[in-house]
Amino acid sequence: MGLDATSAEMTFLLVMLHTGTMFAVIACFRSSWRVSFFRSAAAFRQAAARSIGATAVTGVVGLALLEVLKRAAGGRT
């Protein structure tokens, strides 16, 4: 399409699209999230612990994969 993905205008467009998507998801799922995650302090703590755990596992796997890819590329990255 001939668009420069690194231009300031394109970056602004992408940020606005992602922000709009985020607000649409929040609006769509707010009632089910309220029931699932905010019904009690224990439910919130459990959801927060799972989110933190998933983030940590993703970080470890990502760093390991990065090292594998660096070694496969012969240290060129």
Backbone torsions as a table, in degrees:
resi	resn	phi	psi	omega
1	MET	NA	-7.8	177.1
2	GLY	78.1	21.4	-179.7
3	LEU	-93.4	140.2	177.6
4	ASP	-91.2	106.8	-176.4
5	ALA	-67.3	-14.2	-178.4
6	THR	-96.9	-1.6	-178.4
7	SER	-73.1	156.2	-179.5
8	ALA	-63.0	-37.8	-179.5
9	GLU	-65.2	-41.8	179.9
10	MET	-68.7	-39.5	177.0
11	THR	-61.1	-44.1	178.1
12	PHE	-61.0	-44.1	178.8
13	LEU	-60.4	-45.5	-179.8
14	LEU	-63.8	-41.1	178.0
15	VAL	-63.2	-43.2	179.9
16	MET	-66.2	-39.4	177.8
17	LEU	-63.4	-43.3	179.1
18	HIS	-67.2	-38.0	178.4
19	THR	-64.7	-43.9	177.5
20	GLY	-61.9	-41.0	177.1
21	THR	-62.1	-43.2	179.7
22	MET	-61.0	-45.7	179.8
23	PHE	-66.2	-35.4	177.7
24	ALA	-65.0	-41.7	178.8
25	VAL	-65.9	-42.9	178.8
26	ILE	-61.2	-45.7	-179.1
27	ALA	-64.7	-38.9	-176.4
28	CYS	-71.1	-39.3	-172.2
29	PHE	-106.1	7.0	-173.6
30	ARG	-60.0	-39.8	-177.8
31	SER	-69.0	-41.1	179.0
32	SER	-70.9	-33.7	176.4
33	TRP	-66.8	-38.3	179.4
34	ARG	-59.8	-43.1	179.5
35	VAL	-69.4	-43.2	-174.2
36	SER	-74.6	-44.6	-169.4
37	PHE	-107.5	-23.1	-173.1
38	PHE	-115.8	18.0	-179.8
39	ARG	-73.4	-26.3	177.7
40	SER	-156.3	164.3	177.9
41	ALA	-64.4	-35.8	179.9
42	ALA	-66.0	-41.4	178.4
43	ALA	-64.0	-39.8	178.4
44	PHE	-65.7	-44.1	178.9
45	ARG	-61.6	-41.3	179.5
46	GLN	-64.0	-44.4	179.1
47	ALA	-65.0	-40.5	178.9
48	ALA	-65.3	-42.4	179.3
49	ALA	-63.6	-41.0	177.9
50	ARG	-65.2	-39.6	179.1
51	SER	-65.4	-43.4	178.6
52	ILE	-65.3	-42.2	178.2
53	GLY	-62.6	-44.1	179.5
54	ALA	-64.2	-38.5	178.1
55	THR	-64.4	-42.9	179.6
56	ALA	-63.8	-45.0	179.6
57	VAL	-62.7	-42.6	179.0
58	THR	-62.1	-40.5	178.1
59	GLY	-63.7	-44.2	-179.8
60	VAL	-64.3	-46.8	179.5
61	VAL	-63.1	-41.7	179.2
62	GLY	-62.9	-43.5	178.5
63	LEU	-66.4	-39.7	177.4
64	ALA	-63.9	-43.2	178.5
65	LEU	-64.0	-38.2	177.0
66	LEU	-60.1	-44.5	178.5
67	GLU	-63.8	-42.2	178.4
68	VAL	-60.8	-45.0	-179.6
69	LEU	-66.5	-37.9	176.8
70	LYS	-62.3	-44.1	179.7
71	ARG	-67.8	-37.7	178.9
72	ALA	-66.7	-31.3	179.3
73	ALA	-83.4	-1.5	179.3
74	GLY	74.9	27.3	177.5
75	GLY	76.3	16.1	-179.0
76	ARG	-79.7	-7.8	-178.6
77	THR	-98.9	NA	NA
